[in-house]
Amino acid sequence: MPASRSLGELAAHVGGELLGDPAVLIHGLNGLEEAGPGEVSFYGNPRYRRQFESTRASAVLVGSDAPTREGVSLVRVSNPHLAYARLLRLFHPVARPAAGVRAGAHVHPEASVHPEATVMPGAVVESGARIGARSVLYSGAYVGAHAQVGEDCVLYPNVTVREQCVVGSRVILHASCVVGADGFGFAFNPEGDAGPEHFKIPQVGIVRIEDDVEVGACTCIDRATVGETVIGRGTKLDNLVQIAHNVRVGPLSLICAQAGVSGSAEVGTGVVLAGQVGVVGHIRVGDLAKVGAQSGVAHDVEDGQVVSGSPAVPHREWLRASAAVGQLADVLKEVRALRRRVEMLEKEKGG
């Protein structure tokens, strides 16, 4: 269990203004509805005003314009969500296993594993691979020949980093993600030895993951046909994301679950692709663009543009179209009635 800390200490840790007793002891954090005495929560969205007004938490992290609450201490900060995250890290620091190569790990004699790194039983490090200081490879992790993993990385169970791929520092690869599988590249050959065939195009490039990237469970990042597939600094990929060969994702982007980016597409800096977005190949999604859930992006998206729908259109257009869908049945009924009326008028005129 985390050790208790005074509310005054916690307010100082997040640089907040405390409205309450600094001596109150806090032993943990929780949601507004679930929190009780001795716990801190946060309130950063007006949708949760009711929960804020009824919470039993000892203290709540709030924005500068949030209302006061009788009987509850407040810590005013510029970003309650971020402050909450920092307190969670304070109460639950990441524990890493002791350095060393465990019995049952398979490290090739020509691999380089830093003495401060950890390789757990069942992990494999192939010839010429390099593992940086304080990185941890959990059981079942595989680092292929001449691949590189930087410092302070975590490769959870069954992660695969294939040959020659490069992973920067402070990268987190969650369970069963695959870095460097072959890109989906085939050339149709109508005269194959056994008849028409899809001839496999050798995928001889690599994946380069820059520093401070996090890759979710079961996500796949394909190696380039030639050159590099690149995931930029600080970008976060959710679970079950597919990044195809030769894609370049810029820094600080967010790609949510089940999204897919097709070959040679470019995703700019600070882009948000919501869940189940599909991006076709050879286009660019511009810097700071946002794409709504389940959208199909078939054309370039300009810098800063917000789009939704399939095919994706400017978000306001999509909202108007979506609102109209609910009226289609009534409109169709009116059109049919008008058709009958027109037919009757034409018959009367002809008669």
N, C-alpha and C positions, 0 to 999 in steps of 0.2 A: 504494500500500500504506500502511496506517496506520502511524504512527510507533510504535516500541516505548516502553513505559512501565514503570516499576518497579512491582512488586507492592505495595510500600508505598504508592505514590501511588494505586493503584487501590483498595486497602483504605480509604484515607482518603476517596476520592471517594464511596464508598458507605456510609461510616460504619460499617465492619466491624471486627471484632477479628481481627487477623492472627496465625495460628499457622504461622510459617515465616519464611523469609528475605526481608526487605523489598527486598533489592537484586536479586532475580530479575527479569529483563526479560521482559515479556509483549508479544507482537506481535499477538495476536488472540484470538478467542473461538470456541468450537466445542461440539458436543454431547459428552456423556460418552464415547460410543463412538468418535467421530471425532477427538477432541482429542489433541494430541501435545505434546511439549516446547515451551514458550514460549506456550502457550495456556491460557486460563481456561475452565472450564465451570461448571455449577451442578447441585446435587442438592437437590431440594425435595420428592420424592415417594418413599416407601418402595418403590414398584414398581420403581424403578431402582437398587435396592441392589446388584445384581450388576454393573451397569455402573459404579457408583461405585467398587466394590472393584477393578475391573480397568482403570479409566481411566488413560491415559498423560499426562493434562493436568498442567501444572506446578502448577496451583492450582485449587481448586474452591470456589465459593460455597455455603455450607451454612447450615442453620438452627442455632439455639442448642443443640438437643439431638442433632445429628448425631454419629455416631461419628468417631473420628480415622482417618486413613489413613496408614500408613507410606510415606514417600517422596513424599508429596503435601502441599503447603501448603494450608491451609484459611483461608477468610475467613468468619467467623461473622457472619451478619446476620439481622435479623428476618424478611426476605422475600427468599429467594434469587432467585426469579423476577424480582422488581422490580429487584434489584441487577444482575442479568444484563442486563436491558433498559437500565439506565442506562449500563452499560459499553459495550453495543453502540452506544448513541448517542454516547458519548465517542469510540469508535474510528471511527465512521462518521457524522460530522456531516452533516446535510442540506445539499447544495449547491444553491443557487438561482441561476438565470441573472441576469446583470446587468440592472438596471432599464432601462426604455425600451420604446417601441412599435416593434417590428421592421418592416422592409419586408415588405409582403405581409399585414400585419394590417389588419383593416377596423374602424376606430373612427369612429363617427358624430361629426360636428362638434359635436353637442349632448350627447355623452356626456362624463363626467368620469372621467378616469383619473389617479390620483395619480402624480406624477413618480417616485416610488420603486417603482411597480408595474411588472410586466413583461407585455407582450402579445406572444406569439410569432406568427410568420407563419401565416396562415390562421385565426387566432382572430377572432371577431366581437364587437364591443360596440355595441349598438344605441342609438338616440336616448334620452337621459335616463338611461341606465344609469350607475351609479357603481361604480368599482373602487378599493378602499382601498390604503393604503400597503403595499408589500412583498408584495402578492398577485401570483401568477403564473398567467397563462392560457396553457396550452400549445396547440399547433396544433390547430385544429378545435373548440376550446371556443367556446361561444356563450352570450352574456349578452343577454337580450332587453330590450326597451324598458322603461325605468324600473325595471329590476331593480337590486338593490344587493348588492355583494359587499364584505365588510368587510376588515379588515387581516390580513396574514399568512396569507392563504388560498392553497390550491393547487387549481387546476382542471386536471386531467390531460386528455390528448387526447380530443376528441369529447364532453366534458361539455356538457350543455345546462341552462342556468338560464333558464327562460322569463320572459316579461314580468311585471314588478311583484313578482316573488318576492324574498325578503330572505334573504341568507346572512350570518351573523354573522362574527366574527373567529376566526382560527386554525382554519378549517374546511378539511378535505381532502375533495375530491370526486374519486373515482377514475374511470378511463376509462369513457366511455360511460354514466355514470349520468345520469338525467333528473330534474330538479327542476321541477315545475310543469306536467307534462302534464295534459291534461283528466282530471278524475275520471270514473269509469265510471257515468254517470247518464243514464237514459232513462225516459221515461214512455210507456206503451203507448197508442197512438191507434188505435182500431179503424176510424176513418173518415178516414184520410189521403187526400191527393189522388190517390195511385196505389194505394189500398187500405190495409189495416192496416199500421201502421208503429211502430217504436220511435222516438219523438220525442226528439231530443237535448235534454237539459236544459243550458242554458248554464252553464258552470263559470266563475264570475266572481270567485272568491276567489283566494287566493294560498297559497304555501308560505312558512313562516318557519322557518329553521334557526338555532338559537341558537349561541352560541360553543362552540368546542372539539369540534365534532361531526365524525365521519368517516363517509363514505358509500362503500360498496364499489362495485366495477365492475358496471355493468349493473343497478344498483338503480334503482327508480322510486318517486318520491314525488309523488303526484298533488295538484294544486291543489284547494282547497276549492270546493264548489258556491257557497257564500257564506261569508265569514269567512276562517278560516285553517286549514290543516293545519300542525301544529307538531311539530318535532323538538327536544326539550329539550337543555339545556346538557350537553355531555360525553357524550352518547349515541353509541354506535357501531353502525352498520348494516353487515352483511357484504355480500358479493356477492349479486346476484340476489334481493334482498328487494323486496317490493311493499308500499308503504304507500298506502292508498286515501284518497279525499277526506275531509276534516274529521277525520281521525285526530289524536289528540294523544298524543304519546309524551313521557313525563316525562324529567327529567334522569338521566344516568348509567345508562341502560338499555343492554342488549346484545341485539341481534336478529341471529340467525345465518342462514346462507345458506338461501335458498329459503323463508324464512318469509313469510307474508302476513298483513296486518292489514286487515280490511274496514272499510268506511266508517263514520265517526263512532264507532269504538271508541276507548277510552281505555286507554293503557298507562301505568302509574304510574312512580314513581321507583325506579331500581335494579332493574328487572325484567329477567329473563333469559328470552328465547324461544329455545329451541334450534332446530336445523336442521329445516326443513320444517314448522314449527308453522303452523297456520291458526287465526286468531282471527276469529269472526264479528262482524258489525257491531253497533254500539249496545250493547256490553257494556264492562265495566271489568275489567282485570287489575290487581290491587291492588299497592301499593308493596311492593318486595322479593320479589314472587312469582317462582317459577321454573316453567317449563313444559318438560317433557321432549320430546325429538325426536319429530317426526311426530305430535304431539298435535293433536287438534281441539278447540278451546275454544269451547263453545257457550253458556256461562253465565258470569256474573261469577266472578272468582277473588278470594278474600279477600286482604287484606294478609298477606304473608309465607307464603302457602300454596304448597306444592309439588305440582304435578299432572302426570299423564302419561296417555297413552292417547287413544283416539278413540271416543266422546266422553271428554274429559279428566275424570279422577276423582282423588281424593287419591292421591299416589304410592304409599303403602303398599298401598292397595287394588289398584292396578294391578299391583304386584309379585306379590301373591298370585294375582290372576287370571292373570297371565302364567305363573306356575309351574304353575297348574292346566291350562293349555292342553296342556302336554306329556303329561298323563295322560288326556286326553279319549278317545284311542283305546282304552286299557285299560278305562276306565269304560264306554264304549259297548259293548265286548265283554261286560263283566259284566252290564250292563243287559239285553242281548239274551239272555244265558244265563238270567237270572232270569225274563224273560218266558216263555221256553220252559218253565222249571220250573213256573211258576205255571199255565201252560196245561195241563201234564201233571197237576198236582195237582187242577185243576178237573175234568178229564176223569175222573180216578180217583174223585173225590168224586161226580160225576154218575152214574158207572157203578154 
